[in-house]
Amino acid sequence: MNTQPIPANFFLVECRACSRPLRVPKLLLDQQVVCRHCSLQFTAFDPKSSVAVEQPTFANLIAKVDQLLAQCEARPEVA
């Protein structure tokens, strides 16, 4: 586990899909970002703030599943 301190111009958020910690620049607050581990796209928010977090909708989750399935189908098979 990485125990390095988070620079002042970043905040730490956990990906809702893969639960990995993500270090996000504060300049991306309230903008769309993509998890580099699982490719989930979400709005960056600072969990330490009192602002309500956008919850994923069923339609968003289905769209993500469709996206991931398309990515799997596009990959060549490994024998």
C-alpha positions as CSV (number, residue, x, y, z in Angstrom):
1,M,0.0,0.0,0.0
2,N,1.3,3.4,-0.9
3,T,1.6,5.6,2.2
4,Q,3.0,8.7,0.5
5,P,1.2,12.0,1.5
6,I,-1.3,13.4,-1.0
7,P,0.0,16.7,-2.5
8,A,-2.2,19.8,-1.5
9,N,-3.4,20.2,-5.1
10,F,-4.9,16.6,-5.2
11,F,-7.6,14.8,-3.3
12,L,-8.1,11.1,-2.8
13,V,-11.3,9.3,-3.9
14,E,-12.2,5.6,-4.1
15,C,-13.6,4.3,-7.4
16,R,-17.2,3.1,-6.9
17,A,-16.6,0.2,-9.3
18,C,-13.2,-1.3,-8.4
19,S,-12.7,0.4,-4.9
20,R,-9.2,1.4,-5.8
21,P,-8.0,4.8,-4.5
22,L,-7.6,7.5,-7.1
23,R,-5.5,10.6,-6.7
24,V,-7.4,13.3,-8.6
25,P,-6.1,16.9,-9.2
26,K,-8.3,19.5,-7.6
27,L,-8.6,21.3,-10.9
28,L,-10.8,18.3,-12.1
29,L,-13.3,18.7,-9.2
30,D,-16.9,18.4,-10.5
31,Q,-15.6,17.2,-14.0
32,Q,-15.8,13.8,-15.6
33,V,-12.7,11.6,-14.9
34,V,-12.0,8.0,-15.8
35,C,-10.6,5.3,-13.4
36,R,-7.3,4.1,-14.9
37,H,-7.9,0.7,-13.4
38,C,-11.4,-0.2,-14.5
39,S,-12.3,2.6,-16.9
40,L,-15.4,3.7,-14.9
41,Q,-16.3,7.3,-15.9
42,F,-17.6,9.4,-13.0
43,T,-17.7,13.0,-11.7
44,A,-14.7,13.8,-9.5
45,F,-15.7,14.9,-6.1
46,D,-13.9,15.5,-2.8
47,P,-15.2,13.0,-0.3
48,K,-14.2,15.4,2.5
49,S,-16.6,18.0,1.3
50,S,-20.2,18.2,2.4
51,V,-21.5,18.2,-1.2
52,A,-23.8,15.3,-2.0
53,V,-22.4,12.6,-4.2
54,E,-24.1,11.7,-7.4
55,Q,-25.3,8.1,-7.2
56,P,-25.1,5.8,-10.2
57,T,-28.4,5.2,-11.9
58,F,-29.5,1.8,-13.3
59,A,-29.2,3.2,-16.8
60,N,-25.7,4.4,-16.2
61,L,-24.7,1.0,-14.8
62,I,-26.2,-0.8,-17.8
63,A,-24.4,1.5,-20.2
64,K,-21.1,0.7,-18.4
65,V,-21.8,-3.0,-18.6
66,D,-22.5,-2.6,-22.3
67,Q,-19.2,-0.6,-22.8
68,L,-17.2,-3.3,-21.0
69,L,-18.7,-6.1,-23.0
70,A,-17.9,-4.3,-26.2
71,Q,-14.3,-3.9,-25.1
72,C,-14.1,-7.6,-24.3
73,E,-15.6,-8.5,-27.7
74,A,-13.1,-6.3,-29.5
75,R,-10.1,-8.0,-28.0
76,P,-8.5,-10.8,-29.9
77,E,-8.8,-14.2,-28.3
78,V,-5.8,-15.5,-26.5
79,A,-5.1,-19.2,-27.1
